[in-house]
């Protein structure tokens, strides 16, 4: 007579074994090493699993193995489509390789980021993808000491030895500024804030490189105070109030949200965009693609970054730690011209002549 354990909660592996008439070890092999079990026996176990509605306890497995087939991803903000694209790309790549993705957003709060990293560690994820705007050395080193590899996304670390995936932010600033110069702009207002953030400093470097190529072009720095829209609103008000002969005749926002807020304030002051002042963003946030004046910007390839980060993480997990070499994957960036710099007719013509997007070229250092 088969003893059936008492059911006081969800079905357990003991209930499956009793119903299928096999040992606990056989059930474990069916779940983890099915090649070790005869087909007929495995079929009985699966029938028992289906009938009982049994779900393997992943937490229990994690306690034994020290990790799960889950990957953590902490992003800076889900308000920017760069990071939602990143989540999408990472999730698809993880699922294709038999992993799940756990996502958290710090909303640009370093303390919240540390709390998310600690929580993901507590769930025993196999590794973590970190889309931070700063080095976050102490937080990252703590996780690495606990055996969790970390891959940076959209940030290239200088003080932490880790793999990373970045878009070429210097190139992004360069192509956006070059485009404004090509539209006839000679006083380019750079609306930015937080120069301590790596993407900001690198986009500025690209802008300066473009300006250096044209001796008759000068930079007008406009400190927005913050990279969120209120900073752009304040910057737009100040630009609109400048004397015509002094104010920028072209504007580059270090983020699309800043640039979009500037457009709103310029138009409210009766300044036409782009006829009086062309305006470009720099991070391809989908929020800024529509509206009264669709915004020119630069591709960031968020989905490709997310997928490449998963590839790097899984490679590190399978490599011999003594032989693993950390790599940085760099994705290219391209201008996407729209009405905020070309006008409606010009943007339509540019869209008609632009080839469909292709996968960005990847280089590794």
MOCOR-V630039 format. One record per residue. N is the residue number from 0. RES is the residue in one small letter. PSI is psi in radians with two decimals (999 if undefined). OMEGA is omega in whole degrees, -180 to 180 (none if undefined). D_FIRST is the distance of its C-alpha to the first C-alpha in Angstrom with 2 decimals. Layout:
BEGIN
((N RES PSI OMEGA D_FIRST) (N RES PSI OMEGA D_FIRST))
END
This chain:
BEGIN
((0 x 2.28 -179 0.00) (1 x 2.20 177 3.81) (2 x 2.18 178 6.39) (3 x 2.07 -179 9.37) (4 x 2.66 178 12.65) (5 x 2.46 179 15.21) (6 x 1.85 175 17.93) (7 x 0.11 -178 21.38) (8 x -2.71 180 23.25) (9 x 2.66 179 23.28) (10 x 2.50 -180 20.15) (11 x 3.08 178 19.76) (12 x -0.48 178 18.77) (13 x -0.72 178 15.55) (14 x -0.69 179 14.64) (15 x -0.81 -179 15.74) (16 x -0.75 -180 13.69) (17 x -0.76 -178 10.37) (18 x -0.65 -179 11.57) (19 x -0.21 -179 12.87) (20 x 0.65 -180 10.06) (21 x 3.06 179 12.87) (22 x 2.87 175 14.44) (23 x -0.64 180 16.97) (24 x -0.65 179 19.70) (25 x -0.75 177 18.97) (26 x -0.75 179 19.28) (27 x -0.71 179 22.42) (28 x -0.67 178 23.84) (29 x -0.67 -178 23.41) (30 x -0.59 -172 25.31) (31 x -0.53 -178 27.90) (32 x 1.14 -174 28.15) (33 x -0.37 -180 26.83) (34 x -0.25 -179 28.87) (35 x -0.10 -173 26.51) (36 x 2.42 177 23.50) (37 x 2.57 -175 23.25) (38 x -0.76 -177 24.19) (39 x -0.73 179 21.15) (40 x -0.75 179 18.79) (41 x -0.64 179 21.27) (42 x -0.69 178 21.35) (43 x -0.73 -180 17.61) (44 x -0.75 -179 18.14) (45 x -0.64 176 21.33) (46 x -0.70 179 19.86) (47 x -0.71 179 17.35) (48 x -0.80 -180 20.43) (49 x -0.75 -177 22.48) (50 x -0.65 -178 20.10) (51 x -0.31 -176 19.64) (52 x 0.58 -177 23.29) (53 x 2.40 175 22.60) (54 x 2.21 180 25.86) (55 x 2.48 179 26.16) (56 x 1.72 -177 27.78) (57 x -0.56 179 31.11) (58 x -0.69 178 32.39) (59 x -0.72 177 29.64) (60 x -0.73 -178 30.44) (61 x -0.65 179 34.09) (62 x -0.59 180 33.58) (63 x -0.81 -173 32.18) (64 x -0.38 -178 34.65) (65 x -0.12 179 37.66) (66 x 2.93 177 38.34) (67 x 3.06 172 37.10) (68 x 0.86 178 38.15) (69 x 2.57 179 40.48) (70 x 2.36 176 44.25) (71 x 2.55 175 46.41) (72 x 2.10 176 49.76) (73 x 2.09 -180 52.33) (74 x 2.84 -179 55.40) (75 x -0.65 -178 58.69) (76 x 2.42 175 58.76) (77 x 0.10 176 57.11) (78 x -0.25 -180 60.43) (79 x 2.23 -176 61.74) (80 x -0.31 174 60.45) (81 x -0.76 -176 60.78) (82 x -0.56 175 57.69) (83 x -0.63 174 55.75) (84 x -0.70 179 56.53) (85 x -0.77 178 55.36) (86 x -0.78 -179 52.01) (87 x -0.82 -180 51.66) (88 x -0.72 180 52.49) (89 x -0.70 -179 50.22) (90 x -0.76 179 47.28) (91 x -0.79 -179 47.67) (92 x -0.71 180 48.03) (93 x -0.80 -179 45.04) (94 x -0.70 179 42.76) (95 x -0.40 -179 44.00) (96 x 0.28 175 42.89) (97 x 0.40 179 39.42) (98 x 2.79 172 40.45) (99 x 2.80 -178 40.80) (100 x 2.23 174 44.00) (101 x 2.21 -171 44.42) (102 x 2.44 174 47.95) (103 x 2.63 179 50.17) (104 x 2.27 -180 53.89) (105 x -0.23 -176 56.20) (106 x 0.81 175 59.06) (107 x 0.46 180 61.50) (108 x 1.99 -176 60.51) (109 x -0.63 178 60.03) (110 x -0.80 178 58.21) (111 x -0.67 178 55.72) (112 x -0.78 178 55.29) (113 x -0.67 178 54.37) (114 x -0.71 178 51.83) (115 x -0.74 179 50.21) (116 x -0.73 179 50.11) (117 x -0.72 179 48.48) (118 x -0.78 -180 45.83) (119 x -0.68 175 45.04) (120 x -0.71 -178 44.74) (121 x -0.44 178 42.26) (122 x -0.04 178 40.03) (123 x 0.77 173 40.16) (124 x 2.71 -179 41.78) (125 x -0.59 -179 42.56) (126 x 3.03 -173 46.26) (127 x 2.39 170 48.83) (128 x 2.27 -176 51.64) (129 x 1.90 177 54.51) (130 x 1.34 -177 57.19) (131 x 2.77 175 59.52) (132 x -0.06 -179 63.28) (133 x 2.97 -177 63.81) (134 x -0.73 179 62.88) (135 x 0.73 -170 60.42) (136 x -0.85 -175 60.51) (137 x -0.75 -180 59.00) (138 x -0.74 -178 56.03) (139 x -0.77 -180 55.38) (140 x -0.64 178 55.82) (141 x -0.77 180 53.31) (142 x -0.72 -179 50.65) (143 x -0.62 178 51.52) (144 x -0.44 178 51.28) (145 x 0.16 175 47.66) (146 x 0.23 179 47.01) (147 x 1.91 176 47.29) (148 x 2.56 -180 49.79) (149 x 2.36 175 52.11) (150 x 2.19 176 54.15) (151 x 2.50 177 57.15) (152 x 2.26 -179 57.87) (153 x 0.39 177 61.42) (154 x 2.31 179 62.60) (155 x 1.92 -175 63.79) (156 x 2.56 176 63.34) (157 x -0.48 -174 66.18) (158 x -0.19 -179 64.80) (159 x 2.31 178 61.10) (160 x 1.76 -177 59.98) (161 x 2.76 174 57.62) (162 x 2.74 179 57.31) (163 x 2.73 174 58.84) (164 x 2.20 -180 59.58) (165 x 2.69 166 62.79) (166 x 2.68 -178 65.06) (167 x 1.51 -177 68.68) (168 x -0.55 176 69.95) (169 x -0.74 177 73.41) (170 x -0.62 178 73.70) (171 x -0.82 178 72.55) (172 x -0.63 -179 75.42) (173 x -0.87 -175 77.82) (174 x -0.58 178 77.21) (175 x -0.78 179 77.29) (176 x -0.71 179 80.58) (177 x -0.69 178 82.03) (178 x -0.74 178 81.36) (179 x -0.71 177 83.28) (180 x -0.72 179 86.16) (181 x -0.38 176 86.21) (182 x 0.06 177 86.57) (183 x 0.11 -179 89.77) (184 x 2.38 180 88.47) (185 x -0.23 174 90.55) (186 x 1.68 -174 89.36) (187 x 2.04 176 85.56) (188 x 2.14 179 83.94) (189 x 1.85 -179 80.72) (190 x 1.95 -175 78.61) (191 x 3.11 177 76.08) (192 x 3.01 176 74.67) (193 x 1.09 178 72.49) (194 x -0.21 177 74.08) (195 x -0.26 179 71.53) (196 x 2.25 -174 68.86) (197 x -0.82 179 68.67) (198 x -0.64 179 68.66) (199 x -0.86 -177 71.70) (200 x -0.63 -179 73.68) (201 x -0.63 176 72.95) (202 x -0.66 177 73.91) (203 x -0.73 178 77.11) (204 x -0.70 178 77.82) (205 x -0.72 176 77.54) (206 x -0.82 -180 79.87) (207 x -0.61 178 82.42) (208 x -0.71 178 82.28) (209 x -0.73 -180 83.08) (210 x -0.64 -179 85.92) (211 x -0.40 180 87.36) (212 x -0.13 -177 87.91) (213 x 1.71 -176 90.30) (214 x -0.40 -179 93.12) (215 x 0.07 180 94.06) (216 x 2.37 178 90.62) (217 x 2.82 -178 89.80) (218 x 2.39 172 86.81) (219 x 1.84 -180 86.67) (220 x 2.29 177 83.85) (221 x 1.83 -178 82.36) (222 x 2.03 -179 79.99) (223 x -0.18 180 77.38) (224 x -0.58 -180 76.02) (225 x 2.79 -179 72.44) (226 x 0.04 177 70.61) (227 x 2.85 -175 69.30) (228 x -0.68 179 71.24) (229 x -0.58 176 73.31) (230 x -0.67 178 74.93) (231 x -0.63 177 75.89) (232 x -0.82 179 77.33) (233 x -0.74 179 79.55) (234 x -0.71 179 80.60) (235 x -0.70 178 81.46) (236 x -0.76 -179 83.64) (237 x -0.69 178 85.49) (238 x -0.77 -179 86.04) (239 x -0.52 -178 87.38) (240 x -0.17 -179 89.82) (241 x 2.60 172 91.34) (242 x 2.50 -175 94.79) (243 x -0.70 -176 94.53) (244 x -0.19 -179 96.31) (245 x -0.47 -174 93.84) (246 x 2.75 179 90.47) (247 x 2.51 173 88.12) (248 x 0.18 173 88.67) (249 x 2.55 -177 85.10) (250 x 2.36 173 81.92) (251 x 2.05 174 78.79) (252 x 2.34 -178 75.89) (253 x -0.38 170 73.56) (254 x 2.77 179 70.71) (255 x -0.62 -179 70.64) (256 x -0.67 175 70.09) (257 x -0.83 -178 73.27) (258 x -0.71 -179 75.20) (259 x -0.68 178 74.04) (260 x -0.64 177 75.18) (261 x -0.78 178 78.53) (262 x -0.79 -179 78.96) (263 x -0.79 -177 78.39) (264 x -0.65 177 81.03) (265 x -0.79 180 83.57) (266 x -0.64 178 83.38) (267 x -0.48 179 83.68) (268 x 0.09 179 86.90) (269 x 0.21 178 88.29) (270 x 2.18 -175 87.72) (271 x 2.44 175 86.51) (272 x 2.02 15 83.56) (273 x 0.04 -172 84.15) (274 x -0.74 179 87.83) (275 x -0.77 -180 88.97) (276 x 1.87 172 86.13) (277 x 2.51 -178 83.36) (278 x 2.35 177 80.07) (279 x 2.58 170 77.12) (280 x -2.91 -174 73.73) (281 x 0.19 -180 71.82) (282 x 0.24 169 68.02) (283 x 0.84 177 67.22) (284 x 2.13 -174 65.50) (285 x -0.36 178 64.62) (286 x -0.54 -174 65.71) (287 x 0.08 -177 69.28) (288 x -0.48 -178 69.21) (289 x -2.52 179 70.15) (290 x -3.07 -177 72.53) (291 x -0.61 -179 76.25) (292 x 1.62 178 76.88) (293 x 2.41 -167 73.98) (294 x 2.28 169 74.03) (295 x 2.43 -179 74.84) (296 x -2.93 -177 72.37) (297 x 2.36 -179 70.80) (298 x 2.47 179 67.40) (299 x -0.26 177 64.85) (300 x 0.89 -178 61.99) (301 x -0.77 -179 59.27) (302 x -0.72 179 56.43) (303 x -0.64 177 57.54) (304 x -0.79 -180 57.71) (305 x -0.77 -180 54.16) (306 x -0.75 -180 52.83) (307 x -0.62 179 54.90) (308 x -0.71 177 53.67) (309 x -0.76 179 50.02) (310 x -0.79 -179 51.03) (311 x -0.73 -178 52.75) (312 x -0.82 -179 49.87) (313 x -0.58 176 47.23) (314 x -0.71 179 49.66) (315 x -0.62 -180 50.13) (316 x -0.51 -178 46.39) (317 x -0.29 180 46.08) (318 x 2.70 169 49.38) (319 x 2.12 -178 49.83) (320 x -0.56 -178 51.18) (321 x -0.34 -176 53.92) (322 x -0.13 -177 55.14) (323 x 2.34 177 54.68) (324 x 2.10 180 58.01) (325 x 2.45 -177 58.27) (326 x 2.70 172 59.90) (327 x 2.15 177 61.67) (328 x 2.22 -178 61.45) (329 x 2.20 178 64.44) (330 x 2.46 180 64.48) (331 x 2.95 178 67.81) (332 x 2.53 -177 69.16) (333 x 2.57 178 71.35) (334 x 2.44 173 73.58) (335 x 1.65 -175 72.61) (336 x 2.38 178 75.94) (337 x -2.86 -170 75.97) (338 x -0.42 -175 78.47) (339 x -0.25 175 78.99) (340 x -0.41 -175 81.09) (341 x -0.24 -172 82.04) (342 x 2.97 -174 82.46) (343 x -0.83 -178 80.86) (344 x -0.75 -180 82.79) (345 x -0.68 179 82.42) (346 x -0.67 179 78.69) (347 x -0.73 179 78.25) (348 x -0.70 180 80.27) (349 x -0.71 179 78.31) (350 x -0.65 -179 74.98) (351 x -0.50 -176 76.22) (352 x -0.07 -178 77.30) (353 x 2.21 178 74.29) (354 x 2.75 178 71.83) (355 x 2.61 -178 68.14) (356 x 2.57 177 66.36) (357 x 2.95 179 64.77) (358 x 2.38 -180 62.42) (359 x 2.54 177 64.40) (360 x 2.39 -179 65.44) (361 x 2.32 173 63.58) (362 x 2.62 -177 65.31) (363 x 2.42 177 63.76) (364 x 999 none 65.42))
END
